[in-house]
Amino acid sequence: MVRKCLSFLMLGAWVILSLPSSLLAQEEHRAETKAQVASLEKFHTVIYKLWHDAWPKKDIDALVGMLPDIEKGVTDVSKESLPGILREKKPSWDTNIKKLQDIAHDYRAAAEAKDSVKLLDAAEKLHGQYEALVRVVRPAVKELMDFHAELYMLYHYYMPEYKLEQIKTSAAVLKEKMVALNKAVLPARLKAKQDEFQAAREKLSTLVDELHEILQNPANDQGKTNAAIYAVHGAYEALQRLFD
């Protein structure tokens, strides 16, 4: 059994080492397109217990007892680096992390004093601030993040090195992603932005079609292709800013 396991591990390692370096690099870059922050997801266990158990029961002893887990969670989240696909979210992330740290400081002061009023207030604010950080990471519209995951690879890796075949493939994927995005429905809390969202989405859809058409023309050149990609990226950013 041990020999079989070792053989399996050695085979897996051989397969990985046998992959072309370009494919390995591409897989590493793909990992950057996952909008996830592991420590934030792990912290949810603590926040859930605080918000759905201790806080509604006004269990002050439980809230005091959670202080070490809360401080560890805040520390871990504060040290986390955002994945590449969320790079434009860093200013908002940093601002919200500072608020989280400030609330945790107030939570400690209230817990040490066993001030029930201030502790319940701090617990409520902590939950709200955790949710604010989640909103930074998670998109308001899932289909928009799916679109961005492909655009990220196109804009940051395929275009700079002008990998034409990968650019063509990526443009085709974006066209498919755009079909889903065009069907996306805004959550109720964002209905006031519906008209702006529709206009920005239509512009993005038009530019995606134009990029695809340019790439179908054998006479296209790098300048036109890159300009079209820049236009798509700019339209995506304009659409995303509606939710910042």
N, C-alpha and C positions, 0 to 999 in steps of 0.2 A: 504494500500500500504506500509506504514511504517512497519507494523507488518510483512508483507511478506519479506521485505528487511532484517529486523532483523533476521528473521527465516533462510533466505538464508545464511547470514553471519555466524550465529551460527552453521549451518550445515557444512559450509566450514571449520570453525575452528575445529569442532569436527572431521571431516575427516582427517585434517592435524595432529591433536593430536593423532588420532588413528593409524597412520602409525607407523610401527616399527622404532625404532631409527636408525637401520642400513640403512633402506631405505631413511630416512631423510638425514642422513649423506652422502649417495651416491648421492642424488640429489644436495646437497651442493657442493660436489666434482665435479660433472658434470658441475656446473656453472664455475668452474675454467678452463674448456676446451674451453671456448668461447674467441677467440682472438679478443677482443674488448676493446677499451679505450673510454669510453663515452665522456669525455671532448675533446678528439681529434676529434671525430665525430661532436660534437657541434661546435667546432672551425671552421669547414669547411664552415659554413655559412658566417663567417667573411672573411675567405681567398678567398672564391668564389667571394664575392663582390669586394674585393681588386683586384683580378687578372683578372676578366672578365669585370669589370666595370671601377673602378677608374684608374687602371694602364694603360690600353690601351688608355684611353682618356687623359692620363696625367693630370688628375684632381687633382691638388695639394691640393686644399681646401678639397676635399673629403678624400684624403689620410691623411691629418692632422686631420680631424674630426673623423677618424676611430681609432685614437691612443688609446682612453680609451678601446674600444672593443678588440683591438689587445693585449693590456697589460693584460686585464682580461683573455683573452683566453690563453695567454702564461703562466700566473700564474696558471690557473686551470690545464692545461696540465702538468705543472712542478710538481704539487702536486699529480698527479694521480699515483696510484700503478698499476703495470702490473698484469694481471691475472696469475695464476699459470702456465698455459701452455706456457707462454712467459718468464718464469724465466731465461732461458738461453740467452734471448735477452737483459737482463738488462744492461750489459756493453755498448752495442751499443745504447740502449735507453738513458742512462745517458749522453753519449757523445753527442748525437744529441740534447738532451734537453739543454745542456750547450751552444751549438751553436745557438739554437733558442733564448735563453735568451740574448746572445751577440748581435744578430741581432736586437732583440727588443730594446735593449739599443741604438743601432745606429739609429734605426728608430725614437725613441723619440728625440734624439739629432737633427736629420735632420728635424723633424716635428716642433720642437720648433724654429729652425732657419729659417724654411720655405725655406730650401735649396732644390730646385726642383730636381737637379741632384742627390744629395745624397739620397733624399727621394725616388725617383723612383728606385734607385739602391737597397736601403734597402728593398723596397716592393718586388722587384724581388727575392732577397735573402730570404726574409721571406717565400714567396710562395715555393721556392725550398726546404727550410729546413722543411716546413710543409710536403711536399711530401716525404722527406727523413724519417720522423717519421712514415708516413703512411706505407712506405715500410718495416720498422722494424716490424710493427704490422701485416700487411697483407702478406700472403705467396706468393712467386713467382709462386708456383703451388698449386692451391686450393686443389687438391686431396692429396697432401702431408700433408696439415694441417688437412684434414679430417682423414687421417691415424693417425696423431699424437694425435688427440683428443681421440681416443680409446687407443692408446699406453700409453698415459699419465695416464689413469685410471689403466691400467694393471701394469705399472711399479711402480707407486707411491702409489697405494692403494691395489690392489689385490695380487700382489707378496709379499710385505713385511709381510702381514698377512696370506699368503698362503691360500687364499680363492679359493680352487681348482675348484669349479663349476663355479665361476665367471671368473677364469683364462681360463677355457675351452671355455666359451662363448665368452670372449674377443678375444681369439686366432682365433676363427671362424670368428668373425667380422673383425679382421685384414686381414684375408685371402680374405674376400670380398672386403675390402678397397683396398687391393693390386691389385685386378683385375682392379679397376678404375685407380689406380696410374700407372699401366703398360700401360694404354692407354693415359695417360696425354701427352700433347704436350707443349714443352717449348715456352714461348713467344718469339717473334722475337729478342728482345734485349738480350736474353740469348742463342741464337743459338750456340755461340762459345763454350758453355759448354756442348753441346749435347753428345759428346762421354763420357765425365766424368760422366754426368748424367745417361746415359744408363748403364754404368758399375756399378755404385753405386746402381742404382735401381735394376739391376739383382741380385746383392749380397743380397740386402734387401729381394727381393722376394724369393730367395732360403732359407734364414734363417726363413722367415715366414712359409714356407712350412715345414721346419724341426721342428719348434715349434709345429705346428699343428699335425704332425705325432707322435711326442713324447707324446703328450697329448692323442692320440688315443690308446696308448699302456697301458693296465691296470697295467703293471709292472713298469711304470715310477715312478721316485722318485722326491722328492723336489729339490734335488741338480741338477739333469739333467734339470728339468723344469726351475729352476731359471737361470741356465747357458744359456739356450736357449733364455730366455727373455732378459737377459743382452746382448746377441749377437744381437738380433733384435734391441734393443735400441741403441747399438753402431753403427749398420749399418744405422739406421735412422739418427743419429747425423752426420755421415760421409756424407750422402746425403744432409742433411740440410746445412751443412757448405759450400757447393758449392755456396750457395746464400747469405752468410754473407758478 
